[in-house]
Every structure is written in C-alpha cells, then in structure tokens.
Amino acid sequence: MATGHTNLRGCVIVILFAVLRSSVSESNVAISGTAQQSSNYDSTRWLAKQAVDGCVQTTIQSGCCSSTQAAGQKTAWWRVDLGTLISINAITTYYRDTFQQRLAGYQLYISNTTSSPQHGVLCYHDTSSTRDAVQLNVTHQCPSVGRYVTVYNSRNTPTRYDWYDTYAVLELCEVQVWGCRVGTYGDGNCANACSGNCYGGNCNATTGLCFYCFTGNYGDFCNETCSLSCKDNKCEKDRGNCYECTDGKHGYKCELVCPVNCTKCAQITEICFECITGKHGAQCELNCPVHCKDKCDKVTGNCQECIDGRHGNKCELDCPANCNGNCDQVTETVLVG
C-alpha cells in the first residue's frame, strides 16, 4: 500500500511538471547556469546550485532547495549566471513549502552585470498584504534581454507587515528561466532567427517580435519606415508616431503642414511657435510694423530692430534731427558710427 501511494505521488509530480512546462515554449536556460547566493545556511547542504538542478520538490528535506542564512540578515540574494545574453520570456520560481513569511516582499531582476543585487530591470516585486496571497510556485512574464537573473529580498525594522519574517531569508527550491539565446526564438527549440530589423538582434523568445528597432523603423518586426517628416528620423516603435516633427510640419506622424506663414508649430495642437520674417500673431496672420528691420516679436509685434532713422517699440518714431539717421531704439540716444 505504501509503495502504491509513493508511485501515485510520483506520477502526479511528473504530470504537474509536464503541464507547467507546456505553458512555456522556450528552453529552461537556467538549468546549465552557475548559481550563487549571499550566504549559506550550511556549507555542504542547501547550496545555491540546488535551485538550478532540475528538481522541483519544495520540501527542505528533499535536498532540492537552496537556503541563505536564516537569522541576522537584513538582505539576501540568489543569482544565476546564464553564461550569455538571453532573450528571456518568463521566470518560474519554486519556494520552500509553507514559508510565505520569508518569501514575502521579494524582487526579481534581470541584468547584464552583477554590480549590485538590485541592478538591472525589475521584473517583479511582491507587494502581497496577506500571507496567503504570496505565491510560492509561480511564473512571471519577464520579456527582456540579460545574462543574470537575481532574486532579492530585504527586511526593515519594523517589517512592512507583522506577519513578515524578521530576517531576510531565501529558500529557493528551483528557478527556471525560459528563453532563447539572443537572435533566436521558437516553439520549444529556439530554432528561428529574429528579424534582421530587430535592433541588436533581440526579439521575444516566443513570438519573434522585436524589442527595439533601428532608427527610422517601427512595427512588430521593425519593417515599417518612419515618416520622412519625423525629426532625426525617429518615431515610436509600436505606432510609428513621430517624437518630434521637422520645421513646418505637425500631426502624430508629422503628415500635416503648419499654417501659412508659420515655420514651426506644436505637433498636436497646431499652435504656431515661430513665424516667417515679417509676420506675427497667434497664427502668424499679422504683418510686422513697416519700419521693423526684418523681424518682430511674435506676440507683441514689437520690432526686434528698427531700420535707420527710426526708434520705438514698433519703430514708429523718427530719430532726432541731426542724428545722421541712427539712434538707440529705446532711449533715442544718438549712436556713433
């Protein structure tokens, strides 16, 4: 009878693992990675490498779990080096059974360096307000590119919630990182090449969609061209909207012409910022005063400079007699030369 129960339990574990595995299409690239942790509870047991050994049993007695020091630590981290840049799609974690109070508040990071445990892209931060809300075995979608995956936790005094464990402890039984080597994607075998239009050759490990495009391109596979009226040929990746327009254009894709006499206008509202020489007003519809030398203030219409022999805000006044045709625009002082 005991043997029968043991075999049935084994079958359930295998079936469960198969169901979980079928929900992700990439390879578990962590299985061949090198793991480290901030401290060891025991120098011979529960080491960091036991969280990337393929065993997903979650009892500490199973010998499948890692463990940092259980007391006195205010921070704890566990990290796996994937060996190379990986296009990561998801991360699955298995934590020690029934120890939600220790896992609560943890963070998941993806990075290219190990300069800090909290360095890189934050994939997930647990903010559960109750013990039962903390998921011990869970898969997080983390579409990103990186070489290192870090699980980090910390404890303040007092702790965020009174049910938190006092110290920072990590007891990870398995960490699975689902993804493909940079430049590839595919259903289970990562056999397809990312589009050559993807910046850096990076694409989603499942769908092949580009993370970033080269300047001048946009779209899921970066095969669409930004509008020629986008300033510096730059536009949003998803919709192709320009970040900024070249002078004289406006609209989401800078496809529209600014009002007549307007050399630069707001991209969405069409409000004029600059007028052509000789014009002013909200829509550059007004003529500058006749005695302005070229340009006038867009709002007030005041001349920036007067023609010889004139002064005043709008150059409406004659310079004094015997001035030889040149005086200060504001003070009326005779200018020499």
C-alpha positions as CSV (number, residue, x, y, z in Angstrom):
1,M,0.0,0.0,0.0
2,A,2.8,2.4,0.9
3,T,4.5,1.7,-2.4
4,G,1.3,2.4,-4.3
5,H,1.0,5.8,-2.7
6,T,4.6,6.6,-3.4
7,N,4.2,5.8,-7.1
8,L,1.0,7.7,-7.4
9,R,2.6,10.8,-5.9
10,G,5.5,10.5,-8.3
11,C,3.1,10.3,-11.2
12,V,1.2,13.4,-10.0
13,I,4.5,15.3,-9.8
14,V,5.6,14.3,-13.3
15,I,2.2,15.2,-14.8
16,L,2.1,18.5,-13.0
17,F,5.6,19.4,-14.2
18,A,4.6,18.4,-17.8
19,V,1.5,20.7,-17.6
20,L,3.6,23.6,-16.3
21,R,6.3,23.0,-18.9
22,S,3.8,23.0,-21.8
23,S,2.7,26.5,-20.9
24,V,6.0,28.0,-22.0
25,S,7.6,27.3,-25.3
26,E,11.3,28.1,-24.8
27,S,14.1,26.2,-23.2
28,N,14.9,26.4,-19.4
29,V,18.3,28.1,-19.8
30,A,18.9,28.3,-16.1
31,I,19.5,24.5,-15.8
32,S,23.0,24.9,-17.2
33,G,23.7,28.2,-15.3
34,T,26.1,28.9,-12.4
35,A,24.3,30.0,-9.2
36,Q,25.5,32.0,-6.2
37,Q,23.8,33.3,-3.1
38,S,24.6,36.0,-0.5
39,S,25.2,33.4,2.3
40,N,24.9,29.7,3.0
41,Y,22.9,28.2,5.8
42,D,25.1,25.2,5.7
43,S,28.5,24.8,3.9
44,T,27.6,21.4,2.4
45,R,23.8,21.4,2.1
46,W,21.2,23.7,0.6
47,L,23.6,25.5,-1.7
48,A,22.8,27.9,-4.5
49,K,23.3,25.3,-7.2
50,Q,20.5,23.2,-5.9
51,A,18.0,25.8,-7.2
52,V,19.1,25.0,-10.8
53,D,19.4,21.2,-10.6
54,G,16.1,20.4,-12.3
55,C,14.4,19.2,-9.1
56,V,11.2,20.9,-8.3
57,Q,10.4,19.3,-4.9
58,T,9.7,22.0,-2.4
59,T,10.4,20.4,1.0
60,I,13.7,21.3,2.6
61,Q,14.2,17.6,3.4
62,S,14.2,16.7,-0.3
63,G,17.7,18.1,-0.8
64,C,16.4,20.1,-3.8
65,C,16.4,23.5,-2.2
66,S,18.9,26.3,-1.5
67,S,19.0,28.4,1.6
68,T,20.7,31.5,2.8
69,Q,21.4,32.2,6.5
70,A,18.1,32.0,8.4
71,A,18.9,34.7,11.1
72,G,20.6,38.0,11.5
73,Q,20.5,39.0,7.8
74,K,18.7,42.2,6.6
75,T,19.3,41.4,2.9
76,A,19.5,38.2,1.0
77,W,20.0,37.5,-2.7
78,W,20.3,34.5,-5.0
79,R,21.6,34.8,-8.6
80,V,22.1,32.6,-11.7
81,D,24.6,33.4,-14.4
82,L,23.1,32.2,-17.7
83,G,26.5,32.3,-19.4
84,T,25.5,34.6,-22.2
85,L,22.8,37.2,-23.2
86,I,19.4,35.5,-23.3
87,S,16.1,36.7,-24.7
88,I,14.1,35.9,-21.6
89,N,10.3,35.5,-21.8
90,A,9.4,34.1,-18.3
91,I,10.8,33.1,-14.9
92,T,9.3,30.4,-12.8
93,T,10.2,30.1,-9.1
94,Y,9.6,27.3,-6.6
95,Y,9.9,28.3,-3.0
96,R,10.0,26.2,0.2
97,D,6.6,24.9,1.2
98,T,4.5,27.0,3.7
99,F,7.2,29.7,4.2
100,Q,5.4,32.6,2.7
101,Q,6.5,34.9,5.6
102,R,10.1,34.5,4.4
103,L,9.5,35.0,0.7
104,A,7.1,38.0,1.0
105,G,8.4,41.2,-0.5
106,Y,10.9,39.6,-2.8
107,Q,12.0,41.1,-6.1
108,L,13.1,39.7,-9.4
109,Y,15.8,41.4,-11.5
110,I,17.3,40.8,-15.0
111,S,20.7,42.4,-15.7
112,N,23.8,42.3,-17.8
113,T,26.2,42.9,-14.8
114,T,26.5,41.9,-11.2
115,S,27.4,45.3,-9.8
116,S,24.5,45.3,-7.4
117,P,21.9,42.7,-6.4
118,Q,19.2,45.2,-7.3
119,H,20.8,46.2,-10.6
120,G,19.0,45.9,-13.9
121,V,15.4,45.6,-15.0
122,L,12.9,44.9,-12.2
123,C,10.7,42.1,-13.5
124,Y,8.5,41.6,-10.4
125,H,8.1,43.0,-6.8
126,D,5.9,41.1,-4.4
127,T,3.6,43.5,-2.5
128,S,1.2,41.0,-1.0
129,S,-0.6,42.3,2.0
130,T,-1.6,38.9,3.4
131,R,0.4,35.8,4.0
132,D,-1.9,33.6,1.9
133,A,-1.6,36.0,-1.1
134,V,2.2,35.2,-1.5
135,Q,2.6,32.6,-4.3
136,L,5.3,30.1,-3.6
137,N,5.3,28.5,-7.0
138,V,4.6,31.0,-9.8
139,T,5.6,32.0,-13.3
140,H,6.3,35.7,-14.0
141,Q,6.3,37.1,-17.6
142,C,9.5,39.0,-17.9
143,P,10.2,39.8,-21.6
144,S,13.7,41.2,-21.5
145,V,17.3,40.5,-22.5
146,G,20.0,39.8,-19.9
147,R,22.6,37.4,-18.6
148,Y,21.8,37.4,-14.9
149,V,18.6,36.7,-13.0
150,T,18.6,37.7,-9.4
151,V,16.1,37.0,-6.6
152,Y,16.4,39.7,-3.9
153,N,14.8,40.3,-0.5
154,S,15.2,42.6,2.4
155,R,13.8,43.4,5.8
156,N,13.4,46.7,7.6
157,T,12.8,47.2,11.3
158,P,9.9,47.2,11.8
159,T,8.9,45.0,8.9
160,R,6.3,46.1,6.4
161,Y,3.7,43.7,7.9
162,D,3.7,42.0,11.3
163,W,3.4,38.5,9.6
164,Y,6.7,39.0,7.8
165,D,9.7,37.0,9.0
166,T,12.1,39.3,10.9
167,Y,15.1,38.4,8.8
168,A,15.8,38.2,5.0
169,V,15.9,34.6,4.0
170,L,15.8,32.9,0.6
171,E,14.9,29.2,0.3
172,L,14.6,28.7,-3.4
173,C,14.0,25.1,-4.5
174,E,14.1,25.8,-8.2
175,V,14.4,28.8,-10.6
176,Q,13.6,28.2,-14.2
177,V,14.4,30.8,-16.8
178,W,12.5,30.4,-20.1
179,G,14.1,31.9,-23.1
180,C,16.4,31.6,-26.1
181,R,19.9,32.8,-27.0
182,V,19.8,36.4,-28.4
183,G,18.9,36.4,-32.0
184,T,16.7,33.3,-31.9
185,Y,13.2,32.4,-31.0
186,G,10.8,29.4,-31.5
187,D,8.4,26.9,-30.1
188,G,10.5,24.7,-27.8
189,N,13.7,24.7,-29.8
190,C,14.6,28.3,-30.4
191,A,15.4,27.4,-34.0
192,N,14.1,30.5,-35.7
193,A,16.2,33.6,-36.3
194,C,15.0,37.0,-35.2
195,S,14.3,39.6,-37.9
196,G,17.3,41.4,-39.1
197,N,15.4,44.6,-38.5
198,C,15.5,44.0,-34.7
199,Y,18.0,46.3,-33.0
200,G,20.8,44.2,-31.6
201,G,19.2,41.0,-33.0
202,N,16.9,40.9,-29.9
203,C,13.4,39.6,-30.2
204,N,10.7,38.0,-28.0
205,A,11.7,34.4,-27.4
206,T,8.1,33.1,-28.1
207,T,6.7,35.4,-30.8
208,G,9.8,36.7,-32.5
209,L,8.5,40.3,-32.1
210,C,11.4,42.9,-31.9
211,F,12.1,44.6,-28.6
212,Y,13.6,47.6,-30.3
213,C,14.1,48.9,-33.8
214,F,16.9,50.7,-35.6
215,T,16.4,54.4,-36.0
216,G,13.9,55.0,-38.9
217,N,11.9,51.9,-38.4
218,Y,8.9,50.8,-36.4
219,G,6.4,47.9,-36.1
220,D,6.2,44.5,-34.5
221,F,9.1,43.3,-36.7
222,C,10.5,46.8,-37.4
223,N,9.7,46.5,-41.1
224,E,7.8,49.8,-41.3
225,T,9.5,53.1,-42.1
226,C,9.1,56.3,-40.0
227,S,7.7,59.3,-41.8
228,L,10.4,61.4,-43.5
229,S,8.9,64.4,-41.6
230,C,9.9,62.9,-38.2
231,K,12.8,64.9,-36.8
232,D,16.0,62.9,-36.9
233,N,14.0,60.1,-38.5
234,K,12.8,58.9,-35.0
235,C,9.4,57.5,-34.2
236,E,7.6,55.3,-31.7
237,K,8.2,51.6,-32.1
238,D,4.6,50.4,-31.9
239,R,2.6,53.0,-33.8
240,G,5.2,54.9,-35.8
241,N,4.2,58.3,-34.3
242,C,7.0,60.9,-34.5
243,Y,8.6,62.1,-31.3
244,E,9.1,65.5,-32.9
245,C,8.4,67.0,-36.4
246,T,10.7,68.8,-38.8
247,D,10.1,72.5,-39.1
248,G,6.8,73.3,-40.9
249,K,5.1,70.0,-40.1
250,H,2.7,68.7,-37.4
251,G,0.4,65.7,-36.7
252,Y,1.1,62.4,-35.0
253,K,3.1,61.3,-38.0
254,C,4.0,64.9,-39.0
255,E,1.9,64.4,-42.1
256,L,0.3,67.9,-41.9
257,V,1.6,71.3,-42.9
258,C,1.8,74.1,-40.3
259,P,-0.5,77.2,-41.0
260,V,0.6,79.6,-43.7
261,N,3.5,81.9,-42.6
262,C,4.2,79.5,-39.7
263,T,7.7,77.9,-39.7
264,K,7.3,75.8,-36.6
265,C,4.1,74.7,-34.8
266,A,3.0,72.4,-32.0
267,Q,2.9,68.8,-33.1
268,I,-0.7,68.1,-31.9
269,T,-2.4,71.5,-31.2
270,E,-1.0,73.2,-34.3
271,I,-0.2,76.4,-32.3
272,C,2.5,78.4,-34.0
273,F,5.8,78.9,-32.3
274,E,7.7,80.8,-35.0
275,C,6.7,82.9,-37.9
276,I,8.3,83.7,-41.2
277,T,10.1,87.1,-41.4
278,G,7.7,90.0,-41.4
279,K,4.8,88.2,-39.7
280,H,3.5,87.9,-36.1
281,G,0.3,86.8,-34.3
282,A,-1.1,83.6,-32.9
283,Q,-1.3,82.0,-36.4
284,C,1.3,84.4,-37.9
285,E,-1.5,86.2,-39.7
286,L,-0.4,89.8,-38.9
287,N,2.2,91.9,-40.6
288,C,5.1,93.3,-38.6
289,P,5.3,97.2,-38.4
290,V,6.5,98.6,-41.6
291,H,9.6,100.2,-40.1
292,C,10.9,96.9,-38.5
293,K,14.2,95.7,-39.8
294,D,13.2,92.1,-40.8
295,K,11.6,90.5,-37.6
296,C,9.2,91.4,-34.8
297,D,8.1,89.7,-31.6
298,K,5.6,87.0,-32.4
299,V,3.2,88.0,-29.5
300,T,3.5,91.8,-29.2
301,G,4.5,92.7,-32.7
302,N,7.4,94.9,-31.3
303,C,10.3,95.2,-33.7
304,Q,13.5,93.4,-32.8
305,E,15.4,96.1,-34.6
306,C,14.5,99.3,-36.5
307,I,15.5,100.5,-39.9
308,D,17.9,103.5,-39.9
309,G,16.2,106.7,-38.7
310,R,13.6,105.1,-36.6
311,H,13.1,104.1,-32.9
312,G,10.4,103.0,-30.5
313,N,8.9,99.6,-29.8
314,K,7.3,99.4,-33.2
315,C,9.8,101.8,-34.8
316,E,7.0,104.3,-35.2
317,L,9.2,107.3,-34.2
318,D,11.8,109.4,-36.1
319,C,15.3,109.7,-34.7
320,P,16.2,113.3,-33.6
321,A,17.3,115.8,-36.1
322,N,21.0,115.9,-36.8
323,C,21.1,112.2,-35.7
324,N,22.6,111.1,-39.0
325,G,19.9,108.5,-39.3
326,N,20.9,106.2,-36.4
327,C,19.6,106.2,-32.8
328,D,19.0,103.7,-30.0
329,Q,15.6,102.0,-30.4
330,V,14.6,102.5,-26.8
331,T,16.5,105.5,-25.3
332,E,16.6,107.6,-28.5
333,T,20.3,108.1,-27.8
334,V,22.4,109.1,-30.9
335,L,24.6,106.2,-32.0
336,V,28.0,107.0,-33.3
337,G,29.2,105.4,-36.4
